[in-house]
Amino acid sequence: MNDMSLGENLADLGAADAARMIAAGDLSSVDLVTACLERIREREPAVQAWAHLDPEHAMEQARQRDMERASGRPLGPLHGVPVGIKDIFDTIAWPTENGTVLDAGRRPTQDAAAVQLLRYAGAVIMGKTVSTELAVYGPGKTRNPHNPDHTPGGSSSGSAAAVAAGMVPLAVGSQTNGSVIRPASYCGVYGFKPTFGRISRTGALFLSRFLDHVGVFSRSVEDAALIGDALMAYDPQDPDMTPQGRAGLAEVAASTPPLEPNLFFVKTAAWDLADDDCKEAFAELAEALGDVCQEQTLPGPFDDAVKVQNMVMNVDLAGSLARYYEGGADRLSDVLKGMIEDGQKTRAVDYMGARAWQKIYNDSLNEMFEECDAILTPATTGEAPEGLDATGNPAFCSLWSLCGVPAITLPLLVGAKGLPIGVQLIGPKGDDARLLRTARWLIDKVAALA
């Protein structure tokens, strides 16, 4: 069948390579899922990435995928490839508990739209990965695979950690503030947050209509494009999606840019929060890139972007999580209760004013993107902080979530403690494919400079 031994080598296969091998008959889904389950058995006691895992159900899916291939039927782009699902996306086969005891044992009656699309693409849904409390800040049980004394980030902590630990090649998460980009940076994997409204949120925990994004974790840009293509299908049930043509992420991401991309290095108002080694690493990166990377400063009003994003988020949380607050505030974390109460006290006129800044910021960014292909900026303030009682600061993500522009973090840097630091690239709204192409170019460029 294949000349790769079960265990470490197969478990470390990227999604695109695995899909190609399965389609060609050089690998079975059963062998791949077996290797991933073995990796989970090895690493899960220390990492604790999974909220719900049923190995037999995973193997049952894998056997079915192999039978489908043997029958000669057309195969989906993720046929036989294991994927982890953040435990805020509804699934029939497993509970969906949203990271809170208030939803313990909750059993949905249908799969979320994203889960359905992954099944259509032929993926093997391995199980549910840990989410922080209601996808906000209250940490779950997951630890950083690089050092268990450090946070994996949040809120998509289990998804990032599962991919980083080699348990699955792909995982799905969500981002309202920094919940894909931050844990991907801390765990040293690729985290891709597409343009707002490109992936359906139907059947996922609702926090903020104006900020919620579905995102993905992978081991390469190619793999992020592969799963992104599978997920970017119009869903009329999501009020912020519009009918669009095929995304074509994988094809464009694999292509050569017609011209060498031009990057703007933007520190943002969060720069003072960055660790010294993070600042030094980005200064060295920008210098090494030379003329293709120019430092630019955002206009003064952008200094308030984190505050604006927090206001929109907290007000929306106060509404969307009202049933949890009213029925079980004593079982919510202090930080979440504080955010909800802050939202409850915000005046409507202030909230509407904050919402208005979304368009103002986007208009200004559009002008900037007329002169550059992507913005380069830190994904986080630095390495994953030590301790498990918090998930880190999302300040380097807030503006981009507020504006709904596509973002990807690349595991290109290492901090003073030997932990990953992500390089975040931001692209024009709706231009996800070109952003992924620029990301792949940057990876090659950095490798050539090394």
N, C-alpha and C positions, 0 to 999 in steps of 0.2 A: 504493500500500500504506500508506504513512504519510508525514507531512510532516516527519519528523525526519531530519536528515542522519546518514549512517553515521559512526561514530567517537565523538567525545567525548560528544555528547548521548545517543545510544543506550546507550553503555557506562555512563552515569551513571544510567540508569533504575533505580528501585527494583524489587524483585521483584514486589510486588503490582501495581504499574502495568504492568509488562511482561506479567505473566500475564493481566491484563484485556485488554490490547491484542492479545495473541496470540489469546485466546479470541474476541474480537470481529472478528478478521480485519484489524485495523489495523496489525499488525506480524507479521513472520514470525520464527520461531525462527532461521532461517538468517541474517537480517539482524542479529539481536541477538547471536548467537554470533560472527558476523563482526566486529562492533564490539568485542566483548570480546577477541577474539584480537588485534585491532589494538592495543588498549590494552595487552595483555600484551607485544606486540612492542616497544611504546614504553617501557614502564616496567620490564619484567622485568630488563634488564641492571643496573639500579640497585637494585631492590628484592629480587630473587631469592626470590620467594615460592613457586616451584613446584619440587617434587621430581621429578614426572613429568608431562609434558604431551604430548599427541598431537593437534595441531590437526585433522588429517584425521578422526580418530575423533570429535572433538567435532562437526565439521561433519556427519559421517554421522548422528549422533544427531539433530542439528537438522533435517536433511532428513527423517528418519523422523517426527519430531514434526509437521512441517508436512504430511506425507502423511496422518498420522493425523487431523489436524484437517480436512483437505480431504475425508476419507472420511465425516465426520459422526459419528464415534464419540465417546462421552463423553470429556471431557478431565479430567485430574487438576488439582489446585489449583496445581501448579507447572509446568504443561505448557509446554515449550519454554524454561524459565528455567535459565540456567547456575548450577551450584553447584560449589564447590571442596570437596575431601574431604581432611582431615588424613591424612597418610601413616602412620597407625597403624590405619586401618580397611581391612580386607581388600577387595580388588577383583580381579576376574578380568581386567579389561582392562589393568591396570597392575601393576607390582610394588608390594609393600607392604614397605618396608624399615625402618620404625619408627625412622628417624633414626639408625641405627647401621650401621657397616660390617659388623657381625656378621650382619646380615640382608641384605646386598647381593645383589640379584638374586632375592630371595624372591618366588615366584609363588603366590598363594593359588588354591585350586580353586573358591571361591565368594565371592560378595560378602557383606560384613558386613550385618547386619540393617538398619542405618540406611541403607546404600547401596541395598539392595533397596527399602525404603520410598520413598526418593527417586525411584527409577525408576518405581515404581507411581504416584507422584504426577505423573509426566511430566517430571521434571527432566532437564536435559542435564548429565551428569557431565563437567565440564571436565577434570579431572585431579586429581593428588595434591599437596597443599600441604605445605610443609616442616614437620616436627616437630623439636623438640629431641631430643637423644639419649634414646631410649626414653621419650619424653614426660616427662622430668624436667628437669634444669637445664642440661645441656651444650648450648650454643648451636648452632644450625644456621647456614646461610649467609644467612638473611633479614635485611634491614635495615629500619629504620623508614621508611615512605614519606614522612614529614614532614621527616626529616633522616637521611640514610644513616649518619651518624656515631653515631647513637643506637640502642639496642636496640629491637626491636619487642615485646619481652617473650617469654614462653614459657609452656607448651610449644607452644601452638597458634600459633606465630609466623607461619607462612605463611598460614594461614587469615585471621588478623586483617589482615595486610598486604595480601593479595589483595583483600579487600573495601575496605580503606581506599584502595588505589591505583586503584579503579574497574575492576579486572580481572574481577570477578564480583560480582553483587549479594548473594550468599549464600555462606556456607561453614560447614562442620561442624568442630567441634573437640572436645576433651575437657578435663575438669578433675578433678584429684585433690586439688590444693591451690588454685592460683590461675591455672590454665592457659587459661581462657577470659576471665575478668574482667580479669586484668592486661594481656594483650596488646590486648584491646579498648580499654581505657583508654589505653594508650600510643599506639595507632594511631588513636584518635579515631573508633571505630565503636561500634555497639551490640553488647554481648555478653550472651547470655542463658544462664544455667545453671539448668535446671529443677530441680524437686524430685527428690531421689534416687529412682531407680527408675522414672522416667517415660519414659525413652527407652532402648531396648535397647542393651546393650553387647556383644551376641553378635558375634563376628568382629572385635572391636577388641582392641588390645593390653591385656592384663590386668595391672594394677598392684596395685590394692587393691579387694577386693570391697566393702568398707565405705565407700570414699571416691570411687571412680570415678564420674564423671558424663559424659554426652554433652551438649555445648552447641553453640550456634550463634552466628554473626556476621551482622550485617545493617546496613542503612543507616537503619532506622527500627524503631519498636516494631511497626508493622503488619507489616513483613516478618518480624520475629522470630516473631510470632504465626502467620503463614502457614506457615513451615517447621516451627515447633513442632507445629502441628496435624498436619502430614504425618508427623512422626516419632513422635508419641505413640500408638503402637499396641502392644497387649500381645504380649509374646514369652515363651512358657513356657520357653524355653531360658535366659533370664536369671533366676537364682534370686531376685532382689530386685524383680521386677516382679509386680504383682497385677492381675487383670482389672479394668478400670475403663471407665466410659462415655467417650463422645467428649469430648475436652478442651475444645473450643469456645473456644480462645484468641482467635482473630481476632474473633469476634462480641463477646465480652466486652470485649476490649481497645479496640474501636472505640466502645463505649457510654459514656454519661455517668455518672459515679458518682452514686448516689442522694443522697449527702451529700458535702460537700467532705472529702477524705481528711485524716486526722490522721497526721502523721509524728513519729517520735521520732528526733532527731539523736543518734546514739551514736558516741562517739569510739573506743571500745574501748581495750584496753591497748596497741595499736600506735600510738596517737596521737603519742607522743614520737618515733616514727620518721619522721613526716611532715615534708616540707620546709616551710619557713616560708611560701612562697607558697601551698602547698596548704592549710595551716591558715587563712591569711587568707581564701582564696577560700571555704572552707566556712563560716567565721564570717560572712562577708558574705551567703552564700546563706541560711543559717539566719535571719539577721536580716531579710533581705528577705522571707522566707516568713511571718514574723510568727507569729501565734497558731496557725497550722496546723502549726508545727514546734516541738516542745519538746525541749530537751536532756534526755537521760536517761543515767544511768550503770548499767552492768551490774554485778551483784553480784560481790564479790571473787573467787570461784572462777573466773570467766571470764578473769581475768588469766593463767591458765595454759593457755588454750585452744590457743595456738600450739604450746606444748611438747607438749600432749596429742596434737594433730593430727600433729605430726612423729613422735612415738613410734609411733602407729598406722601411719602411712605407711611409716616406715623398716622396721618389722618385716614389713609386708606386702610391701614391695619385696624384702626379703631372701629371701622365699619365692618370689614370682612371677618374679623375675629371677635365680634361682639358676643356671639353665642358662647364662646369659650370663656370670655371675661365674665359674663353675667352668670354663667352656670358653674364656673370652677376657677375663679380667680385665685383661690388659695392654693391651687395646684399648678399655677403658672409661675415661671421664674420672675424674679423682681425686675430684671431688665425688660422683659416683654411687657409686664404690667405697666412699667414706667412709660414705655413707648406708646402703648394704647391710651394711657391717661393723658399723655402729652397731646396725642391726636384728638382726644375728646375736648381738650381745652382750646384748640386752635380755632380762630375765627374763620368763618367761611370766606371773608374777603381776603384774608392772608393766604388761605389755601388756593383760591383762584389766582391770586397774584403769583404764587409759586408755580402753578401750572402754566401760566403765561410765559414764564422764563424758558420752558422747554422749546418753544418755537424760536425765541430770541437766540438762545444758545445754538440751536441747529442752523439758523440762518448764518450766524457767524462762522460756524464750522464749515458750512458749505463753501464759503468764500476761501477758507484756508485750504480746503481740498481741491480747489481749482489750481493750486500751486504745488501740491504734493500728492503722492500716492497713498501715504499712510502716516499716521502720527505714532511715534515711538515714545513710550513712557513706562515707568515701572508698573508691574502688576500689583505689587504690595509694597509695604514699607521696608521689606527686607526678608530675611529668613523667617520661617515659622517660629513664633515666640515659644519659649519654654513654658510649660504648664498646660493643664487641661481644663481650666476653669473659664476660658474665654477662647474665641475663635479668630482673633486678630482684627486689625483695623482695615476696613474696606475703602478707605478714603481715596485710593487711586483708581477705584472702580465707579464711584458714585456718579460722576459727571456723565460717563459713557452709558450707564444704565438709564439715567434721567433722559438723555437724548435719544436713546434707542438705536445708537449706531453699532455696527458689528465690531466685535473685539475678539482677539485671540491672544493667549499667553503661550510663550515658547520657553522651554526649560533650557536656557542658554547660559545662565550664570550660576555661580556658587558663592555663598557667603563665607564669612570668617569661621563659622562653626562647621563648614562642610555641608550645609543644607542648601537646597535649591533656591534660586531667586528667578522669577519669571520675567521675561521681556514681553511687555504688552504692546500689541499693534492695534491701532484703531483705523477703520476705513470709513469711506463715505456711506451714508445710509442707503441700503439696498444694493450695495456693491460687494456682497459677501464673497463672490467667487474671486474677484480681483484681490481682495484682502488676503485670501488664502494663497493666491499665487505670489503675492508680495512676501508673505510669511515664509513660503518655501524658498524663495530667492534669498531672503535674509539668512536663513539657516545655512544655505550653501555659501553665502558670502562670508559669514562668520567662520565656517569651517576652513575656507580658503585662507583666511587671515591668521588662523591659529598656527 
